Amino acid sequence: QVQLVESGGGLVQPGGSLRLSCAASGFTFSHYIMSWYRQTPGKARELVAAIGSSGGTNYADSMKDRFTISRDNAKNTVYLQMNSLNSDDTAVYYCNARFLDNHYWGQGTQVTVSS
């Protein structure tokens, strides 16, 4: 019954932008730290950005000036605005929710940056 459903991925040209969404259900969304991670084959999953229950954010250094995480508690949705994309950003992007001992993952959405 807990679900995190990512959307908004796809093919984008270098320098372009995408906005990812993660729709949550089955838990008290407003209590949870929401995060975006990404992963490519053969590499460890890495944190992209996180946003706390009160709106505080943090980012991986390589994404800080290009990506923006936000949340809308009324819609149970977290977003990731990605700008100035390059080939290194190609990955499956996963939504994560965490609160106390609870830890949930979405199934991911593919982002491909290519011309």
N, C-alpha and C positions, 0 to 999 in steps of 0.2 A: 504493500500500500504506500510505502515511501517511494516517491519518484522524483528524479531530477532529469529533465528532458532538455537537452541542448538543441539549439537551432541557430541558423544564420551562417554556417560555414559554407564553403564553396571555393571556386576558383577566382582568384583576383590577380591583377597585374602588379608587378613590382611598383612600389610607391602608392598603391591603392589602399583602400580602407574596407573594413568589414565591421559589422556589429553583431556579436554573438549574444544570444539570450539563453537563459536557463530557467525554465519554469518548474517550480517546486510544489510538491503536495505531500500530504500524509504526516506532516510534522509542523511544529510551531516555528515557522520560518523566521520570525523576528528575533528569536533567541539565538540563532545560529550565525557563526562566522561562515561566510560564503567565500569561496575561492575559485579561481581558475587555474588549472594545471595544463600542461601540454606534454606530449610524448611523441617521439619518432621511433621507428624500429631500431632496436639495438641500443637505445639510450634510456636512461632513467627518466621517469616522470619528474618534471620540474615545476615548481611554483611559478606562476605568472603574476598573479595579483590576488589580494585578499581584502575583504571588507568586513568590518565588525558589525555588531548589532546596532551600534550607535553611529555608524557611518565612517569610522576611522579606516584608513586604507594603508596598504603597503604593497610594494612592487619589487619584482626582481630588477636589478640595476639596469639591465639591458632593455627593459621595457618601460621604464619609468617615464620617459619623455614622449613615448609614443602611444601607450595604452592607458585606458581609463576604465576602472571598475566602478560600477554603481549598483544600487539596489532600489527596488520599489517594494516595500513591505506590504503595501495594499494589494499588489498584484502577485506577491510571492515569487518575484522574479529578480534575478541578478543579471547584469549586462557586462559585456566587455567590448568597449570601443577600441578598435585597433586601427592605427594610422601608420602611414609610411612603411608599409609592409615590405619585407624582403624575403628572399628564398629561405633564410634561416628561420623564418616564422612558420614554415610549412610543418604541420604537425596535426595530430588529433588533439583537440582541446576538450578538456573534461571539466565539468562542474563538480564542486565538492561542497558539502555542508558538514559543519562540525559544531557540536555542543556537548560539553562534558564527555561522557563515554560514547556518545553517538557520532558516527562518522559514515557519511553516505557519498556515493559517487554516481554520476550520470554515465551514460554509455558513450558519450563523446560525439564530437562533430569534426569532420575533416576540414582543414583549411589548407589550401594549396596556393602558393604564390609562384606564379609562372607566367611568362610571356609566350 
